[in-house]
Amino acid sequence: MEIQHNIQLQPYNSFRTGAVAKLFAQPATVAALQQILARYKSEDKLVIGKGCNLFFTRDFDGLVIKPDISGIQVLKENDDWVEIEAGAAEDWDNFVAFCVSRGFAGVENLSLIPGTVGAAPIQNIGAYGTEVKDVITRVEAVNSVSGNRESFTNAACGFTYRNSIFKETRRFVITSVIFRLQKKFSYVEKYADLKQELQGNPHPSLQEVRDAVIRIRTRKLPDHLKLPNAGSFFKNPVLTELEKDELLKLLPDAPIYRFGNNSYKTSAAYLIEKAGYKGRRKGDVGIYDRHALIVVNYGTGTGSEILDFVREIQQEVQTRFNIGLEPEVWIF
């Protein structure tokens, strides 16, 4: 297994911020991954996929692992469902296209989300009323400390809103993910934007739902290959009943959604826009003019400039509305 030294990480994160990794490896098999972990046991480890949900503010004095384990296979199926295993390095949207083309339902609302299959459970990615936890049955991983293979049931993954045990501990290198998808599809309205996009088509096919999601995302979100960004930067805040009531006193039109028992969710994009940041630019960093949740890089190679801008937004929203914004993106 070839280990590279002093590798520039700018090509490996969608914000395109510069940083240098002391060691860098791309294991193509589980065995190769275990060999690397055993060989460099004392080094700090950082695992990345396509780098679509992180950016760097400093160099990494350790080993960066970018798994290159690919492949998609059907494990078992019956008349109603199919279980599919996909390697961690598989492109997420290619995997969604694979499923939709075969009539396997469950991930179509997650179309065009950038990243890899292995990154999907870490963040518990979600969009248009669907979260990936809804279709994951098992996650296969290697413990980066012991080097042992471990298998996680859905319950063991500790999925919550944009979170999981993998994100909390940063201890596991995901090697593959097993999904259970349905062979019968009946469209259920879950999200207003998607409902509007499909207006006049009450019974869309799987492909029509995927196409609608792609159209919405293409209109609203910048292509990170053309305008560097990491997608939705902040989580939508979860509020207590008191916090919800206080927000509505300040912003009577604030979107509020019930989120579990005695909890409510509001829109981070709405708060950022009301704070006056939609479309605002400061130096080489700014907020996308079509979507207030997207922080974009107009040319800086320094992650600290992005971080300063993000902190300014957080402070303004906290001052105006007494609500904290928590980053969804991992700031390294």
C-alpha positions in Angstrom: 0.0 0.0 0.0 1.5 3.3 -1.1 1.6 6.0 1.5 2.0 9.5 0.3 3.8 12.2 2.3 3.1 16.0 2.7 0.0 16.0 0.5 -1.9 19.2 -0.3 -5.6 18.7 0.8 -7.0 21.5 -1.2 -8.3 19.2 -4.0 -9.9 17.0 -1.3 -12.4 19.4 0.1 -15.3 21.1 -1.7 -14.5 24.5 -0.1 -11.0 24.2 -1.7 -9.2 25.4 1.4 -5.5 24.6 1.7 -3.8 22.4 4.2 -1.1 19.8 4.2 -1.4 16.2 5.4 1.8 14.6 6.7 0.6 11.1 5.5 -2.1 10.2 3.0 -3.5 6.8 1.9 -6.3 5.5 -0.3 -6.9 1.8 0.7 -9.0 -0.1 -1.9 -9.8 -3.1 0.3 -10.7 -3.7 4.0 -7.5 -5.7 4.4 -5.4 -2.8 3.0 -7.2 -0.4 5.4 -6.4 -2.7 8.4 -2.7 -3.0 7.3 -2.5 0.8 7.2 -4.1 1.2 10.6 -1.7 -1.4 12.1 1.3 0.2 10.5 0.5 3.7 11.6 -1.0 2.9 15.0 0.4 5.9 16.8 -0.5 8.5 14.2 -3.6 10.7 14.5 -6.2 9.7 11.9 -8.6 11.7 9.7 -11.0 9.9 7.4 -12.5 11.8 4.4 -14.7 10.9 1.5 -15.2 13.5 -1.2 -14.7 16.3 1.4 -18.1 17.8 0.7 -19.0 18.4 4.3 -15.7 19.8 5.8 -13.0 22.3 5.2 -9.6 22.8 6.6 -8.2 25.7 8.7 -4.9 24.1 9.5 -2.5 21.4 8.5 -2.9 17.8 9.7 0.1 16.2 11.4 -1.1 12.7 11.0 -2.6 10.2 8.6 -5.5 11.1 6.2 -7.4 8.1 5.0 -9.5 8.3 1.9 -11.2 4.9 1.5 -11.4 3.7 -2.1 -13.6 0.7 -1.5 -16.2 0.5 -4.2 -18.9 -1.9 -5.6 -22.6 -2.4 -5.4 -24.2 -5.8 -4.9 -27.7 -7.2 -4.1 -27.4 -9.2 -0.9 -31.0 -10.5 -0.7 -34.5 -9.7 -1.9 -38.1 -10.8 -2.0 -41.2 -9.6 -3.8 -41.4 -6.5 -1.6 -37.9 -5.3 -0.8 -34.2 -5.6 -1.7 -31.1 -5.3 0.4 -28.1 -3.7 -1.3 -24.6 -3.2 -0.1 -22.6 -0.3 -1.5 -18.9 0.4 -1.0 -17.9 3.5 1.0 -16.2 5.2 -2.0 -19.3 4.9 -4.3 -20.5 8.3 -5.4 -23.8 8.9 -3.5 -25.8 10.3 -6.4 -24.6 7.5 -8.7 -25.9 5.1 -6.1 -29.3 6.9 -6.0 -29.4 6.7 -9.9 -28.6 3.0 -9.7 -31.5 2.4 -7.3 -34.0 4.5 -9.1 -33.2 3.0 -12.5 -34.0 -0.5 -11.1 -37.2 0.6 -9.4 -35.9 0.5 -5.8 -37.5 3.2 -3.7 -36.3 5.0 -0.6 -33.4 7.2 -1.6 -34.9 9.2 -4.5 -35.5 12.3 -2.4 -31.8 12.3 -1.6 -30.8 12.8 -5.2 -27.9 15.1 -6.1 -26.5 15.3 -2.6 -22.7 15.5 -3.1 -20.4 13.0 -1.4 -19.9 9.3 -1.0 -22.0 6.4 0.3 -19.6 6.1 3.2 -20.2 9.7 4.3 -24.0 9.4 4.2 -24.6 7.6 7.6 -22.0 9.8 9.3 -24.1 12.9 8.8 -27.4 11.1 8.5 -28.0 13.1 5.3 -31.5 14.2 4.6 -33.6 16.2 2.2 -37.2 16.8 1.2 -38.7 14.9 4.1 -36.3 11.9 3.9 -33.3 10.9 6.0 -30.9 8.1 5.1 -31.4 6.4 8.5 -34.9 5.5 7.2 -33.3 3.0 4.7 -30.1 1.8 6.3 -30.1 -1.6 7.9 -26.4 -2.0 8.7 -23.1 -0.2 8.5 -19.8 -2.0 8.1 -16.7 -0.3 9.5 -13.2 -0.8 10.9 -12.3 0.5 14.3 -9.4 2.9 13.7 -8.0 2.2 17.2 -8.1 -1.6 17.3 -8.1 -2.3 13.6 -11.0 -4.7 14.1 -14.0 -5.0 11.7 -17.3 -3.9 13.4 -20.9 -4.2 12.1 -23.5 -1.7 13.3 -27.3 -2.3 13.1 -29.5 0.7 12.4 -30.1 1.1 16.2 -26.4 0.9 17.0 -25.7 3.8 14.6 -27.2 6.2 17.1 -28.9 8.2 14.3 -30.3 11.6 15.2 -30.8 14.8 13.3 -27.7 15.2 11.1 -25.7 13.1 13.5 -24.6 9.5 14.3 -22.2 7.5 16.5 -19.7 7.8 13.6 -19.8 11.6 13.7 -19.7 11.7 17.5 -16.7 9.4 18.0 -14.7 9.8 14.8 -13.4 6.4 15.7 -14.7 4.3 12.8 -13.7 4.0 9.1 -16.9 3.1 7.2 -16.2 0.5 4.5 -19.7 -0.2 3.2 -23.4 0.5 3.9 -26.4 -1.9 3.6 -29.7 -0.5 2.5 -33.2 -2.0 2.4 -35.3 -0.4 -0.4 -38.8 -1.1 -1.5 -39.8 -2.6 -4.8 -43.2 -1.0 -4.7 -43.4 2.8 -4.9 -46.3 5.1 -4.1 -45.5 8.8 -3.9 -46.3 10.5 -0.5 -46.2 14.2 -0.1 -43.6 15.2 2.4 -42.2 18.5 1.5 -43.7 21.7 0.1 -41.1 22.5 -2.5 -41.3 19.0 -4.0 -45.1 19.1 -3.9 -45.0 22.3 -5.9 -42.5 21.0 -8.4 -44.7 18.0 -9.0 -47.9 20.0 -9.2 -50.3 18.4 -11.7 -48.6 15.0 -11.3 -50.3 13.4 -8.3 -48.8 9.9 -9.0 -45.2 10.5 -10.2 -42.8 7.7 -10.9 -39.6 7.2 -9.1 -37.7 8.7 -11.9 -40.0 11.7 -12.0 -39.5 12.3 -8.3 -35.7 12.1 -8.7 -35.8 14.5 -11.7 -37.9 17.0 -9.7 -35.5 16.9 -6.8 -32.6 17.5 -9.2 -34.3 20.5 -10.8 -35.0 22.1 -7.4 -31.5 21.5 -6.1 -29.9 22.8 -9.4 -32.0 26.0 -9.2 -31.3 26.7 -5.6 -27.8 25.4 -4.9 -24.4 26.2 -6.5 -22.3 23.5 -8.0 -19.3 23.1 -5.7 -17.1 22.4 -8.7 -17.8 25.9 -10.0 -18.3 27.8 -6.8 -16.7 26.1 -3.8 -19.1 25.4 -1.0 -20.1 22.5 1.4 -23.9 22.6 0.9 -26.1 23.5 3.8 -23.7 25.1 6.3 -25.9 25.2 9.4 -28.4 22.8 11.0 -32.0 24.0 11.3 -32.3 25.1 15.0 -34.4 22.9 17.3 -36.3 25.1 19.8 -38.1 24.6 23.1 -41.7 25.8 23.3 -40.5 29.0 25.1 -37.8 29.7 22.5 -40.4 29.1 19.8 -42.8 31.6 21.4 -40.0 34.2 21.9 -38.9 33.9 18.2 -42.5 34.4 17.0 -42.7 37.6 19.0 -39.7 38.9 17.0 -40.6 37.3 13.7 -44.3 36.4 13.5 -43.8 34.9 10.0 -41.0 32.5 11.1 -41.5 29.0 9.8 -42.1 26.6 12.7 -42.4 22.8 12.5 -43.1 20.4 15.3 -40.1 18.2 16.0 -40.8 15.5 18.5 -42.4 16.1 21.9 -42.4 19.7 23.0 -39.7 20.6 20.5 -39.9 22.7 17.3 -37.7 23.3 14.4 -37.2 26.6 12.5 -35.3 27.5 9.4 -31.6 28.5 9.7 -31.8 30.0 6.1 -34.8 32.2 7.2 -32.9 33.5 10.2 -29.8 34.2 8.2 -31.8 36.1 5.6 -33.6 38.1 8.2 -30.2 39.0 9.7 -29.3 40.6 6.3 -26.8 38.1 5.1 -28.4 36.5 2.0 -26.2 37.5 -0.9 -23.7 39.3 1.3 -20.0 39.1 0.5 -17.1 39.9 2.7 -13.7 39.6 0.9 -13.5 36.2 -0.7 -16.4 34.6 1.3 -20.1 35.1 1.2 -23.6 33.8 1.3 -25.1 32.5 -1.9 -27.7 34.9 -3.4 -30.2 32.1 -4.1 -30.0 30.3 -0.8 -29.1 31.8 2.6 -27.9 28.5 4.0 -25.0 28.2 1.6 -21.6 29.8 2.5 -19.5 30.1 -0.7 -15.8 30.6 -1.3 -15.1 33.2 -4.0 -11.4 32.7 -4.0 -9.8 32.3 -0.6 -7.5 29.4 0.1 -7.5 30.1 3.8 -10.1 28.3 5.9 -9.8 30.9 8.7 -11.4 33.5 6.5 -14.4 31.3 6.1 -14.5 30.6 9.8 -14.4 34.3 10.7 -17.3 35.0 8.4 -19.3 32.1 9.8 -18.7 33.3 13.3 -19.9 36.7 12.3 -23.2 35.2 11.1 -23.6 33.2 14.2 -23.1 36.2 16.4 -25.6 38.4 14.4 -28.3 35.7 14.6 -27.7 35.2 18.3 -27.8 38.9 19.0 -30.9 39.6 17.0 -33.0 36.5 17.7 -31.3 34.8 20.7 -30.9 31.6 18.7 -27.6 29.7 18.2 -26.7 28.4 14.8 -24.8 25.1 14.9 -22.6 24.2 11.9 -23.6 21.1 9.9 -20.2 21.3 8.2 -17.2 19.9 10.0 -14.6 22.6 10.5 -11.2 21.1 10.9 
